[in-house]
Amino acid sequence: MNRRQAISQLSLGLAGTVFAQNAFSAQSLFRKPSIIEEFITTETSYGKIKGYREQGVNIFKGIPYAGKTSGERRFRRPAPLEPWTGVRDTVSLGAPAIQNPRRNEPEPSEDCLFLNVWTPANDGKKRPVMFYSHGGGFVIGSGGSAGQDGANLARHFDVVVVQTNHRLGLMGFLYLDEIGGSDYEGSGNNGMLDIVEGLKWVNKNIENFGGDPNNVMIWGESGGGAKTSCLYAMPSAAPYFNKASIESGPGVRMTPKEIAAETTLMLLKELGIETKDWKKVLDVPASKLLEIQGKLPFVPPFVEKNKSLGFMRRNYGGFGPVVDGKALPYHPFDPTAPLVSKDKPLLVGWNEDEWAFFAWERKETDFVKYDFEDLHKKLEPTYGKNTQKIIDTYRKTRPNASAADIYIAISSITMMGLGSIDIAEKKTKQAGASVYLYNFGYKSEIKIPGTDYEMGTPHAMDISFKFFNESASKPSFFGGNKPERETASHNFAELWTNFAKTGKPFAKDTPEWKAYNLKERPTMRIDTKLEVINDRFKEELKVWREIGKL
């Protein structure tokens, strides 16, 4: 298996699997013991709900935003949400989507359309709304992961944070449009359309939570970045948000419907169901469907383009958003930035050492011993005759880097960086709203187990930083123990919340972060110090362009 194939299988889903279910639980260490100050009751369009106030933040968890998605509603749009009488408790998380059990969360369920809200107050003040889509690829995760707890953003930056649970994997993205008829139209994008329902709920209800329905930012990391890329291109989502941020998940292209249709047929064959009898899949236990889903590769953050086919051909694929010509009319950023969001500002970027996460997750330790001959052998199956040119360029621009350092740098930029730059360039060429490019670069001293190699800025480490959930006085799972982590975390959160408020990212006493342009190509490097670097990775990107990777 070459590196590109490994990425396709690991992708963002596997990244989230370990980190979301294990590492993020450690983030609860950063919070003070829960002290409910009082219970808070408010109205929604479906009935009254009761949340609670904790350390100056009103918190509502497990609010239903749409109806049933099980039984006869499996693979269809959800049933209408029925209003209730009395006051509904929303003080604990709702069920996450079908997946393996999650630590400190309810049992996963097909009926999973719940959301969580963190707000400074239910006072009618019109605060910006930060609507976050969780990571975990398109197969795992929830809006209740502790590392992405929204309380600190609400508490310190006067914003409202909203996060949804939505259908994932096979339940959310099985493409039945061609065999299921009109009742199943959009089935290949149910997981995305669920998020749109969450945005509609915000539009109707967020004023009761001190939020402004006309100032909504969508954002997400890893699989959540890819989801945000899709939302940015979906006509049904367009009326309900005003700006976006795509973080370490550049969704340039998604699965073509031809490949999705093949995957559906493969699934039916695996189940022993004839195509004409496809409705039998409605009676298959969710546990069985989850088992079969686990045999398939994860869908990558974007489908790599192939010059002869127009997309990367796979014999079969996993489950993720489908370019069906309707719910998702086109690839999000191919061949251009989506016209439907031309006037909506955008943030996009990646972490400097993304691949260190995957090395950690896969227990990949051999690379730390590489010399440059070993590095060439490792990369040659992927880059062929261009391998030496790539290595030489990176050695020139990083004269003190080891072979291991260069392996991480190449793997990280090809996984998340090139797609992010592609998005920034296409958005710039559209000549609409501004786009801002960033790199997150705070360096963790935590070592990859079994090695003395420090992780640096691995994939997913940014989550707790941008939510301002890093504390100088408490250890961090990936972030390490250095107290200056809190400064980097504050910088990240300040930039993002100011972008949510104004459409322009800025922080006090820091350089101006200019919109990306094709002359200066400004990139904000986020660390304990904020630094704008023009035309970053110029020489490396020149090579990637020459060999057709950008």
N, C-alpha and C positions, 0 to 999 in steps of 0.2 A: 504494500500500500504506500503510495507516495504522499507527500505532505498535503497536496491539494485534496486528495481523497480523504485524508484524515480530517481535514478541516470540515469537509462536507458532512462527515459522520459525527464529529464532535460538535461542531458548530456552536451556536449560542445556547442551544438546549442543554447540552451536557455541561456547558459552563455554569449554567444556573443550577443544575441538579445538585451538585455538591455544595456550592457556595450559598445558595438560597436556603437549603435545608439544614446545613450544618453551621457554616461560618456565621451567617447572619444571626443565628440564635445567640451567639456570643455578644452581639451588639447590645443585647438587653443589659449587659453589665454597665453600659454607659449611662443608663437612666437611673434616677433616684427611685427608691421604693414607691410603688403606686400609692398615692394618697388622693382619694376621691373627695374633693372639697364640697361638692353638691351635685345633685342630678339636675339636668337641663332638659326642658321640654320645648319642642318647637313643632311647627306645622310643616307638612309636605303636601304635595298635590294628591297624595293617596291617604293621608291620615296623620295623626300626631305621632311623634317618636320621642323617646327619652334617651338621652346620652348622659355624659357626666363631665364635670370640670376637674382638671388635674393640673396642678402647678401652672395655673393661668391660661390653660388652653381647654376649649370645649371639644370633646371627642365623641364622635358617633360612629359605631362600628356595626357592620352587618345590616346596612340599610338596603332593602330590596329595591332595585331600580327597573326591573322587568319581571315577567312572570315565568311560568313553568317551561322547562326545556327538556323534560324527560317524557317517557311514554310516547304518545302520538306526536309530541313536539320534538322528539329527537331528530336532529339534522334539519330542523325547520326554524323559522323565526319564533321567538318566544311567545307564549300566550300573553294576552294583556294582563298587566298587574292589577289584581283586584284591590279596591280600597278596603280599609279596615276601620272598625270603630274602636273607641277607647284609645289608649296610648300603647304603642308598640315599643318594647325594650330594644334599644340598639346600643348595648353596652359591651357586646362581645362580637368577635369576628364571625362572619358568615362562612358557609362551606366554600372551600376552594374547588376549582374545576377537577374533573377526574384525572387522577395521577396517583403515585404512591403516597401514603400518608405523610403529612408534614408535621414537623415538631411544633408543639404548642398551638396547633390550629385544629379546627373541627375536621371530622372525617370528610374526605372529598366526596362530591356529589354531582350528579348531572344537573341538578337544580342549583346553580352556583352564581346567579346574577345578583351580587351584593356589592355595595361600595362602602368606603370609609371616608369620613370627613374630619379634618383637624382645622379649627378656626379659633382666632383670638377671642371672638365673641359673636353671639347671635344678636347683633345690635343694629342691623340695617345699614351699616357702613359698607360701601362698595369697594372691597379689597380685590386685588388681582387673584385669580384662581389658577393654581398650578395642578393640572390634571395629569397624573403620572401613570404610565403603563409599565407594569413590572417586567423584569427580565425572566430568563429561563427558556429562551428560544420561543417556540410556539407550543411547547409540550408540558412545561411545569411552571410553578411559581404562583404567587397570589399578591393581592393588594395588602396583605397583612404581615409581610416579612418585616422582622424587627429592625433590620439595618436601614430600611427606607421609611421608618416611622416619621410622620410629618409634623410631630409636635414642636420640635425645635425651630423649624422654618416658620411655623405659625407664631410661636412665642417670641422669637427674636427679630423677625423680619416683616411681621404684620401682613401675612398672606394667608389665603385659604388653600389647603392641600386636599386633593381628592384622589382616591385610588380605587380601581375596580377589580373584582374577580370577573373573569369572562371565560367562555368555553375555549378549550385548548386541544391540541393534538387532533386525533381522529374525530372527536366529538365536535370540534370547532371548525374543521377544515376539510371534511370529506366531500369531494366534489360529486354531486348527484344531479347537477343541472340537466345533463344530457339524457339521463335515464329516469329521473324522478318526476319530471313535469313541473308545472308552475308552482306547486306547493313547496318545492325544494329549490326554487330559484335563489341564487346567492349562497347556496349551502357551502360552497368552497371557501366562503369568507364569513361564515357565521361568527367566528371568534372576533373578527374585526367589526362586524355589524353590531355585536354585543357592546363593544366599546363605544360605538356611535350612540347606542341607546343610553349609555352612561352619560355621554355628553349632552344628550337631549334632556336627561334628568337634571343635570347641572343648570342648563338653560332655564328650566321651569322653576327650580327650587333653590338655587344657591343664594338668592337674595335673603332668604330666611336664615342663612348661615353667615351673613356678613360678607358675602362675596358679590362680585360684579359679573353678571352673565355676559356682559359685552366686553370683558377683558379676561379671556381664558387662554392660557398657554398649555399646549400639549407637549409632553416630554417623556423620555424613557431611555433606559440604558440596555445594551445588549439586545435581547429579543424585543425589549420595549422600545429600543431605538428603531428597529425594523418595523415594529407596529406603528410608530410615529411616522416613519417614512410613508407607510401605506395610507394612514389617515390624512396625511398632507396631500395625497393624490385622489382621495375619495370624495366625489360630489356630495354624498349624503352627510359627510362630516363637516364640509366646508362652512355651513352657516353657524357652527357652534364653537369655533375657536378662532383666535386672532394671531397667534404666533406659535412657534414650535422649536424644539431642541432634540436633535438626533445624536445620541451619545454611544459611541462604541458599538454601533449596529447599523451601518449605512445600507439601508434597503434600496439599492439602485434598481435591481430587477427582482421579480418574484416568479413563482412557478407558472409556466404557461399552462393553459387549460388542457392542451394535448397530453402533457406529462401527468397532470392531475387525473385525467380520465384513465390513463394507463394504471395509475396507482389504485384507483377505485376498482378496476377489473381484477388487479392482482389481489386486492383484499378479498373480494368476493370468492375468487378461486381458493384462497387460503382457507376460507370458511366453508368451502364446498357448496356455495350458493350459485345457481345459474343466474345469468344477468336478468332474465325475464322474471325471476323470483326475488329480485334484489330486496324487496320489502322485508324479507325474512331477517335482514340485518337489524331491523328495528327490535327484534325479540332476543337478539344475542346479548347476554349479560355484559354490563359495562366492564367487568373484570376481565372477561375474555377479549374484548376489544382492546383493552389496555395492554394485555399480554401480547397480542399481535402487533400493536403499535410499537412495542419495545423491540421488535425484530427488525424494524426499518431504520435507515439512517435518519438523522435529524436534518431538517431543511436548513441550509445555511442562511446567513443574514441577507445574502442576495445571490442570485443565480449568475454564475460567471458567463459572460458572453462568448460565443463561439462564432467566428467569422462566417463559417459556411452554413451553420444552422440557425444563427441568430440567438441561440442560448446554449447553455451547457447541457448536452444530451445525457440523460441518465436512464438506465434500464428500468428503474423504479425510483420512487422518491418517498420522502416522509410527508408530513402534513403541515402546511403553512398556507399563507394567503395565495390566492389564485388570480391570475390576470384573466378574469372571466368576461371582460368587455362590458360589464354592467356595474356591479358593486365596486370593482377595481378595474376601471376601463383600460388602463395602460400600465406598463411598468412604472413605478413611482418616479424614477429619474432617468429613464431611457426611452427615447433618445434625448429628451430635454427635461428640464424641471417642469412640474405640473402647472398648467395654466390656471387651474382652479384655485391655486394658492399663490398666484403671482404677487399679490400685494401683502403677503404675510411674512414678516421677518422670521429668520431662521438662524439657529445656532447648530453647528455640527463639528464633531471632532472625535479624538480618540486618546487613549492612554499610551504613554511612550513605550511601555514594556508589556503590552497585552499578552504576548505568548508565554510569559513566565507563569501565568495562571494555568495554562494548558499543560505546561511542563510539570507543574505541581500536581494537577489533577490526574495526569496520566502516569505519574511517577517516572517521568522521563528525566533521567539524570546523566546519561552518557554525554550529552552535549557540553557539559562543563569541562570535560577532558579533551575536547576537540583541539587539534592543531588545524592549521589552514588547509592541509591536505584532506583531513577528515571532513572539514566543512564543505569542501568542494564535492566530495563523494556524497555527502548528505543532500546537497542542493541539486546536483546534476540531474537526477531523475525528473525534477520539476522544471528546471530552466535550461537543460541541454547545453547547446553551444554558447549560450549567454552567461553561463554560470561564472566563468572567470571574470568577465567584464563587471558583473554585479559585485563580486567579492572585491575586486581591485578598487572599485569606486568607493565602497564602504571603508576599506582600509585607508584610502586617501583622505576621506572626510573625517575619519575617526582614527588618527594615527596611534593612539594609545589603547585602542580597543582590542580585546582578546577575540579569538575565534568564537567563543561562546557569546560574547557581547554582540558580535555581528550577526550571529545566528538569531538571537532574540530580536535584534533591530529589524532584520529582513522579514522575519516571520510576523512581527507585529504590524509593520506598515502594510504588508501585502494582505493581512487579514482584515484590518480595520481602517488603516490610513488611506490607502488608495481610493477606496470607495467614498470616504469622507471628503477627500479633495475633489473627486469627480463631482460630488453633489455641490460643493462650494463653487466650483467653476461653472457648472450648468446653471445654478441659481444666479450667479453674477451675469452670465450671458443673457439671461432672461430680461435683465434691465427692469426689474420690478422692485420689490422690497429688498432690504439689505440682508446679506448673509454674513455670519461671523464664524471664522475657523479657529479652533483651539486645540492645544495639546495639554493633557494633564500630566504633570511631571514630578510630583512629590515622591521622593524615594524612601521606600520602606526598607528597614534593615532586616526584616524577617527573611530567613533563608529557606530555600527550597529543601524540604526534608531529604536527608541523605547526602547533602552537599554543603559547601561553604558559599554557595552562590546566592547573593541577595536578590529578592524578587523585584526590587525597584518599584515600578508603577504597573502592576499586573491588571489584567482584565477584571472588571467588577469592583476593584478597590475604590473607585470613585463614588460608589453609591453612598456609603456612609459619610464621605467627605461633603458631597453636595447637599446632603440633608442636614448638615451641621451636627452630625452625630459622632464626631470625633472629639474626645476630651483630653486635655493635657494631663489629667490626673488618673486616667483609666487606660488599661491596655487595649489594643485593637487587634483583631484577628489577623488581618493582613497589614494594617497600617503601622504596626509596631508600637514602640513605647516612647519615642521621642516626643517631648511636650510640644514642640513646634508644629506637630500635626494639627493642633487646634487652629493655628493661624492659617494654615493652608486650607483647612475645612471652611473657616469663616470667609476666606477669599472666594472660594468656589461658590458658596451659598450666597454671598453678597452679589456677585456677578449675575447669578441666575435669577435671584429674586428681583433685582433691578431690571433685568430683561423682561421678566413677567410684568412688571409695573409699567414699563415705558417702551418696550420694543428695542431698547438699546442696552447692551450689557456694560456696566461700569461699576467701579468700586472707589471708595474714598481714597484720595492721595495716591492714585496709581495712574500709569500712563493711559492715554486715550486709546481705546481699542477701536480702530477704524474698521469699517465694513470691508470685507474681502473684495479685492479688485485684481485684475489680471496684470497689473504693472508692479505694484509693491507686494502684493500677496501677503498681507499682514496676518500673523498667527499669534494668538495670545497663549503664552506658556503659563500654566497655573501651578503655583507652588507656594512656599511661604512668602515669596516675592512674586509679584505679577510682572511679567515682561512681555512686550510686544516684539516679535522677531519677524522681520520682513523676508520673504522668499525663503522660508525655512526648508531644508532638505533639497535645495536647488539642484545640486549635482546628482543626488540619488534619484530625484524625480525625472531628471533628464534621461537617465538610463531606463527607468520604468516606461517612459514614453517611447523611447527608441525601440523597445522590444514588445510594445503593444499591450502593456499591462495597465496603462492609464491613457 
